[in-house]
């Protein structure tokens, strides 16, 4: 009898333990879904969960964008070795300073790999004692990475927008532009825009549309798209900023602005209902905290409801 009771409870423990350990693993796999897809000749987008990066295959090796994390970069290195045997990772290009894109580079470093970043990103990592693979090459405004076989990657800094030292990556042969975080296609900007600069986002996006030729856009999140999709995104962040600014100038509270601002033209964007009010709050806080709009003498304090 005691043996049967023991076996019964032992079986319950095994079943419970199996359930306990299987569910988080499956959940983690869902969150870290990984994929590689070809964007154009020799240029690929790779994915880890909600994050995207890129890599370019050239005659002497492979150039990789953000490593994303140690686990993601380790997975990518294995995939690259299987798909492109004999080709080393010659360069890693950091898009900006934020750790959710920049960490993990050591998993791609074979001792000869050169890492490239904007000088502001490098300064930020040094001052903050970030545990990133520090760049071998930094630049201030623009940098052209010329590769064997005639291909190249054009890097450019457009000012403050998201994080420190955020740069665009243009692949001329493929007519592709890659930007992380400050341009997002098919989805709302992230929640309350922590770490973003709304004025910089607008200025940077206007600048790349005016000065950078590209047919296809690949972002660090969400969808691949076209110039028209980037213009649609620009329209949203301009309307978001202008609507919040107008509300503050007219003396309305944050809650009143959230109720009255009309952003319905962009309701097709993913997370529109979930993040609309958070986007409004983020811009409101930036205009108050960073630009002191509430200290302008012509602006009245919101009426207390």
N, C-alpha and C positions, 0 to 999 in steps of 0.2 A: 504493500500500500504506500509506504513512504517513498519507495522507488518511483511509483507512478506519479505521486505528487511532485517529486523532484523533477521528473522528466517534463511534467506539464508546465511548471514554472520556468524551467530551462528553455522550453520551446517558446514560451511567451517572451522571454528575454531576447532570444535570437531574432524572433520576428520583430520585436520592438526596436532592437538595435539596428536591424537591417533597414527598417523604415526610417529610423532617425538619421542614418548615415547616407541613405540613398537620396533622400529628398534634397538636402543641400547641394549634393554633387550635381544632380540634374538641374537644379535652379542655377547653379554657378555656370554650368555649360550653356544654359539659355542666355545668361547675361554676357558670356564671353564667346558667343558664336563667332567663328572665324571664317574668312573667305578671301579669295583672290579673284579679281575679275580684270579682264583686259579693257583698258579705256581706249587705247589707240596703239599703233605700232610701237612696240618696245616699252610702252608705259602702262602700268597697272595700278589699280587701287586695291589696297588690302584692308581688311576689317577685323576689329576685335571688339565685340559687343557693339555699343553705340558709337565707337570711334573709328575713323578712317585715316589712313595715311597712303602714301604712294611709293612706288619704286620704278626706276628707269633702268633698263638693261642696255648696256653699251658694249663696244668691242672688247674692252678690257675688264669689265666687271659690272657691278650694280650700284646705283645710287639709291639710297633709301631716305625717305622723309622721316618724320617723327617715329621714334621707337615705341611710343605709347606706354609700355611697361616692360619689366624684365620677362614676364611670362609670355606676353605677346611677341616681343622681339625674339625670344628663343624659339617660339613656334615658327615665326617667319624665317629665321635662319635655316631651320630644318627644311622648310618648304623650298626655299631658294636653292639649297644644295641638291634637292631631288629634281627640281624643274630645270635648273641651269647648272649642271655639274661643271666644276672647274672654274666657275666665275666667282671671284671674291667680292665682298662688299667694299667698294673703294671709298665711298663717302656716305656720311649720314648728315642730313641737313635738318637742323632744328627750326621749327616754325616760330616759336616764342618761348617764354620762360616758364609757363605753367607746368607743374610736375606731372599732371595727368596726360601730357603729351611728350614730355622730355625725358622722363625716367626710363631706364632700361637699356640705354645705348651700349653699355658694356657687353651685352649679349651679342651685339653685332660687330664688335671690335676684334679683329684678328691680329692686332699689333701694327698693321700698316694702314688701317682704315683712318681716313681723315674726317674729322667732325667740324661742321661749319655752323656758325650762329651769328646773329647780330650782336654788336658789342654791348648793347644794353642788357640783353639776355645774359651774356657772360658776366657782366658786372653784378647783376642781380643774384645769380647763383653764387658768386664768390662772397658777396656781402651777407647772404642768407645761409651760407654754408650748406648749400644744396648738394646732395649726393648724386650728381649727374656726371656722366662722362664729359669733362670740360672740352670745349671746342679747341681745335688746333688752328683754325682760321676764323677771324672775326672781321666784320666790315661795318661801315657807318651808313652808307646810303645805298649803293648798288654793288653787286658782285656777279660776275659771269663765271660759272664753272664750265670750262671747256674740256671736253672729253675725247678720248681716242675715237676715231671714226667720224668726227665732225659734229657729233651731237653736243648740246650744251643745255645748261639750266641757268636761267636769269633770275637772280634774287633782287628784291627791292624792299626798302623800308618806307612806309607811308605815314609815319607818325604814330602817336598813341591811338589805340583802339581796343586792344585786349591784351592783358599781360604786359610784359616788357620785351621790347625788341621783336615785335611781331612782323614777319616778312611774308611777301608773296613769292611763289615759285612759279615761273613761267617756263613751259617746255615748248620752245618755238617750233620744232619739227612736227610736233603733234598738235599745235595750236591749242594748248591746254593751259589754264591757269588754276593753280592750287593755292587756296587760302584756308587757314584754320581759325575757326571761332568767330571772327568779326564779319564774315559773310556766311550765311546759312540759307540753303535753298530748300523750299518745301516744308519748312518747319519754323516755328517761332524762335526768336532768340531766347536763350536759356533763362527761364524763370525771372528772377528780379535783377538780372544783368550784373550780378556780383563779379567784380574784376573787369568790367567793361567801361568804356568811355563813349557815351552815345554821340557826342559831337565828333570825336575821332572816328567812330564807325562810319558816320555820314561822310566826313571829309575823305577818308581813305577809300570808301567805296566809289564815291564820285571820281576820285583821282584815277583809280584803275580802269573805270569805264571810259574815261576821257583819254587815257594815255597808253593803255595796254591792249594790244590786239590779241584776242582769243576767241575761239568758237565754243569751246567746252569748258565748263567750270566744275572742278572737283573740290569739295569742301572737307573739313575735318569731321563733320557730322552731317547727317541727313542725306540729301539727294545730290546726284550729278545733274547738271543742267546747262543752260545756254546763257548767252549775254542777256537775252530777254528776261530770263529768270532772275538774273542778278539785278536788272533794272526794277523788276517787281519787288524784290527784297528791299532795294533802296527806297522805293516808294513807301514801303511799310515803316522803315525806321525814321524816315523824314516825317511821315504823318504822326507817328508816335511822339516824336520830339515836339513837333509843332503843336499838337493837341494838348500835351501836358504844359508846355510853355504858355500857351494862350490861357489855359485854365489858371495857372499861377498868377499871371499878369492881371487877370480879371478877379482875383481874390477868392478863387474857389479852393476848397479843401481837397485833399487827396481823394477822399471818399466821393466827393461830388464830381471830380474829374473822372474817376473810374466809372461812374454812372453815366456820364454825358458824352465822353469822347467817342467818336464814331470811327471805328476801325473795321467796319463790316466788309469793306472791299477785300480784306485779306483773311476772311473767315475760313477759306479753304486750307490755310496753313495748318499742318499738324500741331497739336497742343494749343490751338487758338483759344478754346474755352478754358482750358486748364491754366494757361499762363498769361492770358490777356491782362488781368488785373495786376499780376506780379510784374509784367513788363512796364505797366504804367507806374507802379510804385517805384520800380528801379530808376526810371528816368526822373520821376519827381524827386527822389532822394538825391540823385546826382546834381540836379539843378539847384536844390536847396543847400546841400552839404558842400559841394565842390565850387559852386558859382555864386552862392549867397544871394540868390534871387529874392529871398524874403527880406533882405536888408535894403533893397532899393527903395528910395523914399516914395516913388510913385505907386508902389504896390501896397494895397491894404491887406491887413491880416484877414484870413478867412473868418466869416461870421460863425459864431458858436451855435450849433444847431441844438 
